């Protein structure tokens, strides 16, 4: 697939006020990736924070996603430079950074994902540039991979304005479970304090003209539509493990 075109399409859609919808993968198997890649998402993020997927498995998983024209992203574990380099060298089109709590933290990740002069990521042959065959084209892509910051703590909300000013930021993605936990309201998504915190993040994003998104964890199309109708633009729709778990459940008593 043409990663640069996919990245540009996502950015253009968000800039025009549209929505970009993707999903997550936690299960380390290329067949799962092939199914997810053929499911109509703009992107699928490989979960290196909570999933069981190793760095050496990324190339095959990325290839399977790309078969369906789906852009592979990586949710980093912590955003250290080595992790950023490995994910992008394997062919990720960008990164989703968990637990962003300060502008400095996010700026450090931005430098770590970009080749010079935009950043300080190490330059070399890798799968991302077909081991040098597409070096020049990739050199352009490596100046600005997609960068999405997850807002998952009240400390991030306190610093939201400065976070939104970080160069290269494409979108915000709210992690509802961690954010509710930081409020002492684990999973209480209808609680007024949680709702008001979500609204504060959305309002700040709007004022800075940065797309705001949220992870819709349960595979509910009605909830996804509600989020889209509410103005969220960058949305993660459930994840492979939850979709499989929900689909596999049955009540023998109802047979």
N, C-alpha and C positions, 0 to 999 in steps of 0.2 A: 504494500500500500504506500501511498505518498503521504508520509507523516506531516510534512510541511503544509500540504494542502488541507489535511484534516485539522491541524492546529489552527490554520488561518480561518477555516470555515467556522470552527467553534468560537473563535474570537469575534468574527464578523457577526455571527448570530447573537452573541451576548451584547455586542456594541449596539446592535439595532433593537435591543430590548427583548429578544427572543429567549427561548429556553434551550439548555443543553442537558440532556438526561443520560446518565450512565448507571453503572452498577459496580458491585465489588466482587472480588474473588478471594476466598480463603482456602479453598481445597486445592492441593498441589497436584493437579492433573491437567494435561493438555486437552483431554477430551471435554472436560468441563469448560475450558476456555473456548473450544470450538463451538460448543453449544451457546455459550454466552456471546461469542462474537457474531453469531448468526441470529441474534435475538432483537436486533433493531436499535441497540444503544449507540450513542455517539462515541462513548468511551467506556472502558472497564478498568477500574483501579485494582491492582494487585495489592492485597493487604499484607504488608511486611511488618505491621505493628502487632496485629492480633492473629494473623493467619499462620499457617504451617508451611509457607512457601519459602524455599531457600533461593539465594542469589543465583546458584547454578541452574535452577529450573526456569528462570525468567525467559531465556531465549525461546525455548519450545512453547511456552505459554503465550509469549508475544506473537510468535508465528501463527498459532492457532487463532488468536483474536484477529489478527490482520487478514486472515482468509475471508472473514466476514466484513471487512472494511471498518472494523472497530478499532479506535485508537487505544493502545495500551498506555495506562498511567500507572504510577506506583504510589501507594500511601507508604511513606517512609516510616521507619520505626522511631527515629529520633532526629534525623536530618543532619547527621555528621557528614563531613565531606567525602569520606570513603564510600559511605552508603549511597550518597547522591551520585557519585561517579559510576559506581557499579550498576545502578539502576538505569542510568541514561546511556552508558556504554552498551548495555544489553539491548537497547532500542526503545526505551520508554519515551513517550512524547512529552512527558512532563511529570511533575510530582505534586502530591497532596501532602501537606506538612501537618502532622498532628500536634495538638497541644501548643499552638502558637500563643505566647503570652506577652510578647514585646516586639517592637519594631526591630530592635537590634537582632533578635533571634531570627526573624524572617529575612532580614537583609543578609545575614550570614549564609542562609540557605540559598538565597538568590545568587550570591557570588559563587557558591559551591556547585550550582547546576549549569553555569554558563562558562563557555570557553572565553579566553581573553579576546578582545579587550573588555567585554561586558562583565566578565567574572574572572575567577582564578582556577576553574576546574582544569585538570590536566588534559592536555591534547594528545591524542594518539589514535591508532587504528583500532577498530572494534566492530562488533556486529552492527552498531548504529550507523556506521558509514561503509558497511560491507567490507570491513578490513582494508579500508583505503580506497576501494574502487570508486566510492561516491564521496570522497573526502571533501572536495570543494563545496558540494551541495550541503553536506552536513555541517560544514563550518558556519554556514548561514543559519541553519536550524539551531545550532548549539549556542547562538547568541541570545536566544529567547525561548527556551522550553516553557510549556505551560506551568504556571505557578499558582497553586491554590492553597490558601491558609485555612486550617480548621480552627474555629473558635469553640473552645470546649471548657472554659473556666471563667469564673467571675473576674480573675486577674486580667484575662484577655479583654473582657468587656470594659474594664476600667481603662485599658490602653488602646481601645479600638480605633480612635481617631489617628493615632500615630502609626498603628499597624496598617491602616488603609492608605497611608501615604508612601509606603515602601515601593520603590521602583520595581517594575516587573510583575507586580501582583495582578493576576487575572480575575480572581474571584475569591469569595469567602464561602466556606462551607461550615455550617453549624452542626456540631456533633451533639445531638439532643441528650443522650444518656449521660455523658460526662458533664455537660453543662448543668443538667438538673442535679447531678451528684454534688457539684461544687456549691450549689445553693442549699444542700441538705434536703433535696427533694427528689431522690432517685426515681426516675420513671414517672414522676407526677407532672405530666405534660399539660394538664389543664389547670394547674395551680397558677394563681394570678401572678405570683412573683416570677415564675418561669415564663409565662406569656409576656409579661412586661420586659423581661430581659431579652427575649427574642425580638421584641418590637424595637428595643433600643439598638440592637445590632443592625436590624433592617433599616432603620431610619438613618443611622450613621453611614451605612453603605450607600444609601440613596443620595445623601448629601455629598459624598465623595465620588459618586458615579462609578462605584465598584459593584458588580453583580453579586447578589447575596444568594446563597443556596442553603440547603438543608439535606440531611440524610433521612430519607423515609425508610425506616428499618423494616417494618412489617410490609410484606408484599400486598399492599392494598392500593389498587388503581384509583379508588375513590379518594383516598388520602392524598395520593400523588396529584390528582387533579385539583384538590382543594389547595394544595401548596402552590401549584402553578397559578391558579386563579388569584391567590393572595399576593402574587408578585415575585415569588422566588424564581430565580433563573437558572442556577446551576444545581441540579438535583441528582443525588445518588438514590437509585431505586433498589432497595433491599440488598441482598447479597446471596451468593450461591448456596451457602450453608443453610440460611434461613428458608430460602425458596425450596430446597430439597426437604428440609425438616417439615415444613408446613404441608408440602405436597404428599409426603410419605405417611402422615398421620391419618388414622381412621379409627372409628369407634365401632368395635365389634358388636356392641349391644344394639347398634342401629341396623345391622344386617338382617 
